[in-house]
Amino acid sequence: MIRFSSNTRKVVALAMAVVVLGAMAPRTEASTVYAFSQQKVYNMTLTGTQNPAGLVGAPLNVRTSTAATLNGVGVAFNVPAQDAQQSVLGIAPPPENMSGPNPTGGAGNTTVLIQADGTPAGLANTVTQNLPALGDLNQNSFTRSDVLMRVPPPAAGNLQVDPRWLFQPGFGAGNDTNLSLDSMAEGELTGSAQTGSATSNWTVSGSFVLGAPDAVQLMFNLIDRLVAFNNAQPGEIANADSNLTFSFDVKDNQGNSVFAGAPSYAHLASISFPPAAPTTGLTENDNTAAPVNTIQGVSFVTGVLAPGAYTFSINGKTNVDVSLVPEPASYVMMGLGVVAMGGLRLRRRMQAQRSAAE
């Protein structure tokens, strides 16, 4: 067995203590991760391409929900509703349905749900690096999500919507003509050893009847915004992820999809530790719109469908996940340092006892 001298053991213990205390020393700059996801689909219409009058729609249902978690504690409002209550944890809730100017630029509607911790707008229809920066953030710890149905005004306890809002183009008035769903999720962590998430969902579902063979077209304008930021320090594992999805499907009266490869899209902005230097911030903006009462900026068209009854569903989701935790090796080093310091303290006590006995 190899034995080390007393002085060697002291030096080793002291060195380990110095390493651990150095790792535990407070930094002048706290680590921060931030993510934001926002989706607005508006001016939605669902019509026949060859004979619009041949498609007859029934009242449709709109359901929305929100959820948020922070450090293992969660709050969710999943009761079907047209306008789900905002979910928020960690700070005093900002105003529900908090709206402001569209930060994505470009054409189209200018009012959207906005960030509680606002960041610069960035360029339209592009990905902007190093935006936001640390100075743009309030550096609080919170998560929140919200969904807003703008038209028609939600009726208390009634999920059904007048079919004209979806099946008659240009039925509404102003920028938000026809049906409009706006959703967001946001999360920010500052410090260490924290996790959080936020999610908002919306679904528009209903039925229609075709009196003659026709293809069915879903049209809408679109505003998407994704933001991710991460300035985690060495010795930490962190992630800031924001994403959103959209899907559309049509089924026959037997419940079978008649829309092969039902259209969907997904966007993702994610920054993990270590971020790809020198990038710490990432913002993706998408703004696809056309002038009001014209063909919308996004269009999905089925194949020609036989006459008969059909059901449809349109779904949107925004989500963020944020985490900031020490690297496992840091825990090991801290544990070794504590053991070493405890051993050194015990050795000194035993030496003192022997000296007193002599």
Buried (B, 14 or more C-beta within 10 A) or exposed (E): EEEEEEEEBBEBBEEBBEBBEEBEEEEEEBBBBBBBBBBBBBBBBBBBBEEBEBBBBEBBBBBBBBBBBBBEEBBBBEEEBBBBBBBBBBBEBBEBBBBEEBBBBBEBBBBBBBBBBBBEBBEBEEBBEEBBEBEBBEBBBBBBBBBBBBBBEBEEEEBEBBBBBBBBBEBBEEBBBBBBBBBBBBBBBBEBEBBBBBBBBBBBBBBBBBEEBBBBBBBBBBBBBBBBBBBBBEBBBBBBBBBBBBBBBBBBEEEEEBBEEBBEBEBBBBBBBBBEEEBBBBBBBBBBBBEBEEEBBBBBEBEEBEEEEBBBBBBBBBBBBBBBBBBEEBEEBBEBBEEBBEBBEEBEEEEEEEEEEE
